[in-house]
Amino acid sequence: MLVSIPPFIKKGALFGLVSPAGKIDAEKVSQAEKFLESQGFRSCRGETATGNHYQFSASDKERAADMQSMINNPDVDVIWCCRGGYGAMRIIDDIDFTRMKQSPKWIIGFSDITVFHAALQNVHNIISIHGPMPINLPSNNHPGIEWTHMLDLLQGHEVDYHVPPNPFNKEGTAAGELTGGNLSLLSMLTGTKYDFKPHGKILFIEDVGEQLYHLDRMMYSLKLSGKLESLAGLIVGHLTEMKNNSTPFGFSAQGIINEVVKDYDYPVLFDFPAGHHTQNEPLIMGAQIHLQVSEDGGFLVYP
């Protein structure tokens, strides 16, 4: 099935700022508005963008309505999720993506926003951007190169990545559709209509704050389901603040992943700079990519 690509934007495009999961300080949203203005873009806030409802920005109904409003608003070119946290799974079935299929627009975010990427890619065949969010803007007002790259991708400019060598890398080349996101969310979506279809795909994974044995369990779940053997390639992003038990697990986070995939015949790239750490480079989920891993490191390009 053909994949829908939202129109690339131009200066003056309107970003809709929305918080479909956790709550965020209003100061961070204001900072994002100033950042967009400095780059020549406009912004508008969703009604619950800076709301507060326990750990969420608003009730499920209100957050779903806010996201729906951004999807349905013909003036909004980009929907920029302000943060992750938790909550997207609670509302994803309440979102009507009909307007998105008729007139695609970009959705940006990562972590819990993996749920939206999964729905767009695996159900509606619309690409989106796994990338930094307003909560990640540095307080010193000196955003790194990943923020430039995010705006470059949105405007249709070429962005390629070169990643330094890692001893766990497995050399090879692959081409395929990029899928994935936060590993914990991908695991939770297994068996749902939002689950990814692995055949010929290049899978990207990242995670934060997980016990090492949890990471091992999630990787073996992918293996036992047959998803790993069907891939064309694997890209491993940041594995941030992984936790060990008082009795050591015996492998590092990267070592766990390597043990699970080492016998598969496709390239594996570790240390891709995306996920819960600076730098968090944007990735176009659902796009065709070319991956090359050699002794010099990894290269990722969009053909």
Buried (B, 14 or more C-beta within 10 A) or exposed (E): EEBBBBEEBEEEBBBBBBBBBBBBBEEBBBBBBEBBEEEEBBBBBBBBBBBEBEEBBBBBEBBBBBBBBBBEBEEBBBBBBBBBBEBBBBBBEEBEBEBBBEEBBBBBBBBBBBBBBBBBBBBBBBBBBBBBBBBBBEEEEEBBEBBBBBBBBBEEEEBEBEBEBBEBBBBBBBBBBBBBBBBBBBBBBBEBEBBBEBEEBBBBBBBBEBEBBBBBEBBBBBBEBEBBBBBBBBBBBBBBEBEBEEEEBEBBBBBBBBBBBEEBEBBBBBBBBBBBBEBBBBBBBBBBBBBBBEEEBBBBBBE
